[in-house]
Amino acid sequence: MEFFAFTEMPYPDVPEQYWNSARVTLPNGLYDPKRGHEQYNRYLDLHEYADDLGLNIMLNEHHQTMTCLDSTIGPIAGALARRTKRAKILLLGNMLPQREEPVRVAEEVAMLDVMSGGRIQSGFVRGVPTEIHPANSNPVYNRERFYEAVDLILKAWTTPEPFAWEGKHYHYRYVNVWPQPYQKPHPPIWITGTSMDDTAQYAAEHDFTHAILFVTWQEAARLFDVNRAHCRALGKPEPTPDKFAYVTMIYVGETDEQAQREGEALHWYFKQRPARGFQAPPGHGGLESTVRAWSAAGSGAADRSTRLSRTATWEQIQEAGAAIVGNPDTVIRRLRELYDLTGIGHVCAMTHVGPMTNELTMRSLKLFADEVYPAIQAFGPRKEEYVEAGRAAGAG
């Protein structure tokens, strides 16, 4: 199992009275650029420390929010391509439906791949619903713009001569990307999903790595089994573990008690909420997921079959698996449970949020690198009962 550490690079200095409007409408007058300068540098320090420890790095982006100051992953990835030596750099990822020029994305990622010597993992995402309003985009076309952009980028990376593209949403007389990616035929592709079967099937059809974010382990296992079942239906080989990833939070302490005391700072992330009207724009998701999002918005329940509510308690978040907190043995045990249930080959962990200090995060990362990572890299085959249960679930 591979490990990727990340922080969304939040701006934590916003009074609690604004936490229910953390995205889109939060006044940018609350931002202090001098404080932001300090934060960008300390976040780069965290990423470089992860590289020193032999861990991989994940970057993501969001827009017009206090929770993620990495509003464009290219500059940070460029800095890390130069300032790190070993880490794979996962871009999870470029929000293709919100970008008007997919060819520009192809150029940016290819350039980063060459700069890093082939260490880029290229994630393509649709973006969360709150990205729709800042981009002034039509949510109805979000999914089909995503599919077309992916096809265009892959062709741009694998066609050794100029070509024209006439699609529904994108039109180019000349596509001729320089530079071409360092990795051949292109960097590994990741996509994300939360609770939609068609995303799992799309990942299976294209042999992409499917990353599930902050849903319960049971729901992640179900979606990965949908992926495997779709591969079988298509006559494709069984996907290997590297085609599955889970995104969670992790904090490691010397003892369970210390980890719980210090790691509860991670809960800050779940306390930041967008105004309700931005959470599920009509057309962005399917009808079922839209109804579920609206009906769950005011509920504090941790539904074990789907994504956690932002009002879930810290105990519910841990019970569902969206946070793994404890001493090294506890974290190893929990990751083994996650592995047996889902068969993932990658775990991506938010190891820092909000006002957490670098000292706390680095201490946790060091314990993880020294005591947890060697153990999870050596995980053997999944327990057979989980494999058989997954086959039955996927077939159903």
N, C-alpha and C positions, 0 to 999 in steps of 0.2 A: 504494500500500500504506500503510495506517495503522498506527501504532505505539502500543502501550500498555505503559508501564513499571509494574512492580510489585515489591513485596517481601512475603513472607508475615509480616513482622514477627516474626522468630524470637526466642527467648530463648536466646542463645548460651552463657550462663554455666553450663552443665551439664557435669560431668566426663564424659570419654569413656567411662567404664565404664557409663554409662547409655544410650549411643547405640543399643543394640539393643532398647531398650524406650521409644522416644521418644514413643509415643502410648498413651493410655488408662491404662496402669499406672504411668507415671512419677510418683513421689511429688511432690505439689505443695509439700511442705515445702522443696524446692530453690529455690522461687521467692522472689525478694526484691522486694517491691512498690516500694521506693525506686528500685532499679535499673530496674524495669519502667517507672516514671514517666519516667525519662530516655529509655528506648528508645522509648516511644510518641511522645514529642516529636521525637526525631530521625528517626523514620520519617515523621511528618507533614512535617518539613523536606524530606525526600527527595521526597515527593509534590508539595509546593509548588514545589520547584525544577524538577521535571519540567514543571509548568504554566508556569513562567517561561520555560522553553526552548521552549515550543510543542509539547510532547509530551502525549499522553493518559495516563490513569491507570487501572490495573486494581486492584481489590480482591478478595480471596477470603477465605474463612473456613474454619477447621477447629476441632475441639473436643478438649479435654483432651490437648494436645500442646505440646511445647516448640518445635516447628517453626513454629507460627503463633499468635501472640498476638492476632491479629485474630479473636477467637472469635465476634464478631457484626459484620457489615460496616456495619450501620446507623449507629452512632455515628461511625465514622471517615468514612463517606460524608457524614454531616451536617456534620462539621467541614470537610471539603474542599469541599462545596457552597458554603460561606460563604467559605472562605479561598483558593479558586482562582477564576480568571476565565474561562479559555478551554477547559481540558481537558475532553474527554468523560470521564465517570467510569463505568467498566465494573464492574458488580457480578457477578462470576463465582465464586460466586454464592450465591443463597439455596437452602439445602438443603431442598427442599419436602417430601420424604417424612418428614423429621425434625421438621417444624413441624406442630403440631396445628391451626393456624388459618391456612389459606391467605388468607382475607380480610384478616387482619392484615398479611400480606406485601403484598397489593395496596395497602393503605393506606400502608404504610411506603415502598414504591417510588414510589407516586404523589406522596407528600409530598416525597421527595427530588427527584423530577423537577421539581416546581413550585419548590422552593427553589433549584435550580440553573439555572432558566430553560431546562429542556429538554436538559440535558447527560447524562442518565442512559442507560446501556445496561444493560438488565435481563437478567442471566444467571440461569437456573434450572438447578439441578444435582441429581442424585440423591445426591451425597455419596460419598466413597470408602468402601470396606468398613469401615474402622476407625471410622466414625461410627455404625455400627449399635449397638455396645455402649454407648457413652455415652448414646445416645438411648433405649436400652431398647426398640428397635423391632424388628418382625419383618421380616427381610430378604426373606422370600417376597413381601411386599406392597409392597416398595420401588418397583418400577417402576410398578405400577398406581396407587399413591398419587401418584406423580409426574405421570402423565398426567392424572389427575382434577384435581389441584391446578392444573396449568397451564390446563386448560379453564375452571375456576372463576375464576381470576384474570383471564383474558382477557375473560370475560363480564362480570366486575365492572368492568372498565375501559371497556367499550364499550356498556353498557346504561344508558340515561339515566333509569332509574327503578328502584324496588325490585323484587327478584325473590326467589323461594324456590329453594333448591337441595337436592335429595334425591338424593345419589349413594350409592355403595357405602361410601365411607370418610368423607365429609363431609356434614353436614346443617345447613342454615340456614333459618330461617323468613324472615329478611330479610337481603338483601345489598344494600347501598346505600352504596357507597364514596364518602366525602368525605375529602380532595379527589380530584378526577379528575386524571389525568396532564396535564402541560403539553403533551407531544407527542401528536399525534393520528394514528391512533386510540389509540396507546400507545407507550411507548418500544420501540426495537428489542429483539427477544428473541434471546438467545444460549442455546445448550445445549452441554454438553460430552459427550465420548465418548472411548474409547480404542481398542477393538478389536471393536465389535459392529456388524454390518451394520444391524440393526434401528434403532439410534439414528440412523445416517446416513439411513435411509429416513424416519424420523419427522421429522427436520429438513427433509428435502425436501418432505414432505407439508404442512408448516406454514410453509414459507418462513422458517424460523429460521436464524440464523447458527450454523454447526456448528464448534465449537472442539475441536481435538485436542490432548491434553496429553502431552508427553514420550514419544511413541512415535517409532519410526524414521520417517524421511521417506517411505520406501517404503510403510509401512503407512498413513500419513496420506494419501498420494496414492491408495492403493487405496480407502480409505473415502470420500474426496471423489468419486472416480469412481463408487462405488456410489450416492452421493447424486445425481449428475448423471444416471446411468442411470435411477434411479427417477423423476426428474422427466420424462425422455423417455417412460418407460412410462406415466406419468399424463397425458401430453399437455401438460405444463407447459413454460413457457419455460426455456431453459438458465439455471441459476443464475449470477448475476453474482459476481465475486470477493468482494464484501462479505459473501457468505453462507458464507465459509470463513475460518477462523483457525487459526493454529498457535501453541502455547505452548512456548517454549524458554528458554534462558538466553543472555544476551549480555553480553560485556565487550569494550570497545574501548580499545586502548592506542595510544600513538604509534607503536610498532613491534610486530611479531608477537611478538618475544621478550619485550618488556615486558608485553604483553597476556597471554601464557601464564604469565608469572611471577606477575602480580597476579591474573589471572582464575581461577587454579586454586583460589582461595578459594571459588568457587562450588560446588566439589565437596563441600563440607561438607553441602549439602542431601541429596545421595544417600547420605551415610554415616549418616543418621538413619533408623532402621528400627523399625517396630512389631514386637512379639513375633509370631511366626509364626501363632499361633492366631487373630489378629485380621485377617489379611490377606484372607481369602476366605470369609466366612461362607456356608454353604450357602443357596442361594436368591437371593442378592444379584445374581449374574450368571448367565449361561447355563451349562450343564454344561461345554461346551468351554472357556470362559474360566476356570471354576473349576478344572478339571483343569490347565490351563496355568499358572495362578497358583501352585498348590501344587507342581507339578513344577519350576517355574523358581525357586522361592523360595530354594533353596540353591545355585543356579548363578550363576557370575560371568559367563557368556557374554552378549554383547550380541546378541541374536537380531534380525536385520535385518527380520524380518517382524512384530514385535510390540513390546510395551512393554519398555523396558530394565529389567534387573534392578538392584536397589539395590546390588548388589555389583560392578557394572560398573566398569571402570577409567576414569580421567579421559580417556584416549585413546579408549576405546570410546564413551564418552558423546559426545565431539566427532565421532567418525566417523559415528555414527548421526544426528547433527544436533540432539541434545537440548541442546547448548551450542555457541554460535558465538563464537569468541574470536579476536581478531587486530587488526591495524591497520585503519583505515577502509576501505582498498581490499579487504582480505581479507574483512571483514564484508559489504561490498557484494556481492562475488563470491558468497559463500556464500548470502546472501539471494536473489540472482538465481537460483541453482541451486534453492533451495527454492521460489521462485515458479514457475519453469518446470516443475518436477516436480509441484507441487500446485495451482497456480492460486489461491493464497490472496490475499485482499485485506486481511488483518490479521495482524500478528505481535504477540504478547503476550510480553514478555520479563521474566523474573526477573533484575533487574539488581543485586540485593543479596541476600545470604544470610548467616546466622550472624554471625561476628565481623568481617565486612568493615566498614571504616570509611566514614563518610559521604564523607570526602575522596576515597577511591578510587571510590566509586559515582558521585559528582558529576562527577569528571573523565571517567569513561567516558560518562556521560550527555551531557556537553557535547560531547565528540568525536562522539557519535552524532548529536546534534541539528545540529551544524554541518556535518558532512561526510558522514554516512551517510544521514540522513533525506531530504535533498533528492534524493539519487540514487534511493532506492527509491520515493519518491513519483512519480518520472517513469518508472518501468518501463513499457515498451510491451507489446504482445501477447506471450503465451507462444510459445515455439518450437513450430512446428507438429507436430514429431515427438512431443512430449510430449502434445499435445492428442489426436492420433490414437491413441497408445498408451493413453491414459486411456479413450478411447471403447471400445477393444477390451477393456480390462480390466473396465470397468463392465458391458459387455454380457455378459461371461463370468461 
